[in-house]
Amino acid sequence: MDPSEGTRLPVPAAVSRSTDRNASRDILCNTNPATSDRQQTASPTGLTKLPTGLRSLSAARCLIHSLLFALLFLCQAVRGDELYGTGLLATDELVFDRSEPPTPRMGLHARQDASSSLPASIVPSETAVSSTPTSSETSLATAVATSTALPRPFDTSLGNNFTTTTCPAFFNSFLSNQTFQDCVPFSLLLQTSSSFFTTLRSPPLLNLLLQTSCSIPSPSTCTSLLSQLATDLQSSSNCGSDLHLQNPQVLQALAGFEAYPTLHSAACLTNAQTGSYCFADAVGNASAPQSSYVYYLPLGVQLPDGTRPGCTQCLKDTMSIFKSAADVKDTPLYSTYGKAAETVDGVCGNGFAAEGVVRSAGARLDASVAVLLVAMVAAALMLC
C-alpha cells in the first residue's frame, strides 16, 4: 500500500519515547524549534526567554546605571567652593608672610654744614639736657609706645580694587572711628593686619596687644558696634556690590566683624596654671607650632590637612567656645567646626573637642536625603 495514502507505519517504542521526551523538554525549557524568532520577539515575556548570559549582562548594566545615578546625586550635595575653591580666601592652608615690613620712607633732611665734620642732626646743642626723664615725659612715652606698638587692621593701602567709591569711603570711616580703634578687634587683625605678624614674633608686644584688647571697659559696646558695621557693610550704598563680587578685603572685613565676640572670648582665655594668654601659648608652642591655626576657624578657614595642635586645656576650652558659636547656622563656624573637631579628636583622642550636631557643609548628607537616595536607587533597580 502506498504510504502517501495515509497508511501509518509502526514506530518502534524506543523512538516514540525519545520523541516524547524531546517534546516535553521543549515545552519546559521554552525552546520549541517550531516557534519563530519573530514570535519570541513579540512575546511579552521575551526577557525571560533570553539566554542566561544576556540576562546577567542586562542586570549588570542596570546596576551600573543606578550606581552612576547615585554618584551624580552625591556629587551635587558638595558645595562648589569646596570642590574648586574661591582663591586665597577659601584655601585650606594658612600663608604667613614672615618677612620684615618695608622700610618707611624717610623725610628730607638739610644738607650737612661744610664747616662741621658731624652730621647736623647729631651736633650737640649748647643747652644741657637732663638724662633723667620727668614723670610727664615717661607717661607720654608710654602712651606713644602703646599707641604705635599695637597693630591695626587694614594697615596697608586699600588699593583700587573696588567698583564704587562708597566702599573705600566706608572703610576709611570705620577705621578712623575712635570707638572702633579702642576696641582693638582681634578678629580683624588675624587676616588684615601686616603689623600683626611682626607682633607675633615679639612675646612682650603680643602680650600687650592681648592685654589691651581684653581689658576694654565694655566688650558689649564693641560687639554692638561691629555687628552694626557688618550690617552697614552689606548695604548697596556702601560695599554691597563689591561683596557680591567677592572682593577679598570686603569679605575679610565682614568675617572679622561677625567673628568678633567669639574670637574676643577665645583670645582672652588664660592658662589656669601660668596665667598667660592661651593664644600667646599657642603661638609660642615650639613642639606644636600649628596650635594657633584653630583661631582662624571663626573666619571660615579650615584646618589644613595634617594639622597637629598641642593637646592642652587651652585648646579644649577654645574648642568649647567655638562649639557654642558653631550651633548658629549661616556662620563660618557652622561649616568649619565639624571637620576641625574630627581633626582635633584624631590627634588628642575621642571626645577632646566638643562634638554636636554640627556638620561640615557638603561633607555629610542629612538622614532624610540619605533615605531619599536609597529609595531612588531601589526604584531604579526595580525598573531594571
Sequence and secondary structure as in RCSB ss.txt:
>XXXX:A:sequence
MDPSEGTRLPVPAAVSRSTDRNASRDILCNTNPATSDRQQTASPTGLTKLPTGLRSLSAARCLIHSLLFALLFLC
QAVRGDELYGTGLLATDELVFDRSEPPTPRMGLHARQDASSSLPASIVPSETAVSSTPTSSETSLATAVATSTAL
PRPFDTSLGNNFTTTTCPAFFNSFLSNQTFQDCVPFSLLLQTSSSFFTTLRSPPLLNLLLQTSCSIPSPSTCTSL
LSQLATDLQSSSNCGSDLHLQNPQVLQALAGFEAYPTLHSAACLTNAQTGSYCFADAVGNASAPQSSYVYYLPLG
VQLPDGTRPGCTQCLKDTMSIFKSAADVKDTPLYSTYGKAAETVDGVCGNGFAAEGVVRSAGARLDASVAVLLVA
MVAAALMLC
>XXXX:A:secstr
  GGGT      HHHHHHHHHHHHHHHHHT  TTS HHHHHHSTTGGGGS HHHHHHHHHHHHHHHHHHHHHHHH
TTS HHHHH  GGGG SS     S              TT SS GGG   SS   SS  HHHHHHHHHHHHHHHS
  TT S   S  SSSHHHHHHHHHHT HHHHHH  HHHHHHH HHHHHHHT HHHHHHHHHHHHT S HHHHHHH
HHHHHHHHTSTTTTHHHHHTT HHHHHHHHHHHTHHHHHHHHT B TTT  BHHHHHHT SS TTGGGGGGGGGT
    TT      HHHHHHHHHHHHHHTSTTSHHHHHHHHHHHHHHHHH TTSS   S   TTTS  HHHHHHHHH
HHHHHHHH 
